Amino acid sequence: MPTTKPSFAKFYSLKYWPIWFGLSILRIIIALPWAWRMAAGRAIGKLLYQLSSRRRSIAQTNIALCFNDLDASQQRHMVRETFADNGIGIIETAMAWWSSHKDLTQRVSIKGGALIDQAQAQGRGVLLVGAHYTSLDLGGILLAQHYPYYATYQRHGNALMDCIIRRGRLNHLPGIIERQDIRQVIRLLKQGKIVWLAPDQDVGPQRSVFAPFFGIDTATTPIVSRLASTTGAKVLQFSHHRTHQDQAYQLSITDSLSSIPSGQLELDAAVLNAAIETKVRLQPTQYLWLHRRFKTRPKNSPKIY
């Protein structure tokens, strides 16, 4: 489990210069006034909308499926706003890694922290169940200032970006855990620690059960149920959104997953997906609709993408 920041020593060769250049631009942007940062993020999102036809198609498909009550014009607008919010998410990630705490803490409110306090007072570990909101890193780091926790992560395919991500997160967290290292997660939870994970991605048919998400049978990992059953940890839902009115961040910890584990994996998965859906609907364009959430289908069902 990484607990110390990795070195950049092997990443100064010419092939990594484009990434360094892009990171330099991000560092300049986050030095700008807040409104300018948000405007830059929206501009990045609009550019990605134009350049990434594949991601645009995925977002269009997801939104058409999940928000079929909207007409075609409203869905197109939602897709564009989703890209804009994902662009802002890139800036928010850079702020999470490099902005000062003072710059961020004045813009955050936290509800439900007492639930973590209660579980910790009982000596229980806490399994914080998150999701892939666009402010993933920023929301997590804002919470970590009050409740230090360990986060699971998936190794990035680019070695330099993986190093940058790990360094950015380890600036604020006591440790990060590769998603496959379930034994380490179990160990930490049994020690009474707080561990964050986001179970809202498609991990394939062998490691999933099916449960509704926005009315669609969705492959859902039962890892939350299994960890809770094995460790006795308290399962809490953690969500975070940027408000459009004053550009502040609302962090919420709720007991919406208190019925997990029930002993029935499909029932737990349905409770989990319903809880995530409720939070996504608060600010639907601040969710990562750009990934293939419905890639794995039930047997004999047509492919979506």
C-alpha positions, 0 to 999 in steps of 0.5 A: 500500500503506497503511503509515501509519494513516488519520485519523478526522477525517471519521468524527465525524458522527452516523451513525457514533455507533452504531459508536463506542458499540460500540467504546467497549464493547469497550474497556471489556471488554478492560480487565476481567480475562482471564476476564471478557473471555472470558465477555463474548465468549461472551455476545456469541456467544450473542447473535449466535446468537439474532439472526443466523438467516442466519449460524446457518443457514450455520454449521449447513449447513457443520458438517452437511456437514463433520462428518457423523460427529456426530449432530444433537445434537452438531452443534447443540452445535458450532454454538453453540460456534462462535458462542461462539468467534466472539464471543470472536474479537470480543474478541480482535480488540479486544485485538489492536488496543488491548491492551498487548504485555505483556498478551498476550506472556505468553500465547503460545507459537510453534513453527516460527519457525526455518523463517522464520529459515532462509528469511530467511537464504537471502534468500528471501521467505516466504509465510505461508499462514493461514486464517480462525480466530476469533483472526485479528488477535490471532494475527497480531499476536502473531507480528508481535512476533517476525517483522514481516510484511505482511498482505493484507486485504479492504477493509471495506464500512463506511468507519469500520470499514475505517479502524479495522481498518487503524489497528489492524493498522498499530499492529503491522505494517509495511504492509497490502496490499489483496487485489487488489494482487497486484503489490505482494505479488510485489514484497515477496516478491521483496525477501525480505519476509514476506507473510501471506494467507488463501486459504480463502475463496470468490473465485468460479468464474473465479478458482478450481480445485476441490479437496477440503476436508472431503471436499467439492469446494471452489472454491479460489484457486490464488494460493499456487501462482502467487505461489510460482512467480513469486517463489520464496518459501518457502511456510509454513503459519501457524495459531493457536488459543486453548487451552481449558485455560489461555487461552493462544495457540499459534502454529504455523509448519509446512512442510506446504506444501513441495510447492507449487508442483508445477506442477499447480494442482489438486494444490497446491489439494488439498495446501493444503486438506488442510493447513488442514483438519488445523489446523481439526480441532485446534479446529474451533469456532475456525474461521469456519464462519459464511461460505459456504465452499462457495458456488461449486459444480462445474458441474451440482452443486446449490447448498448454501446 
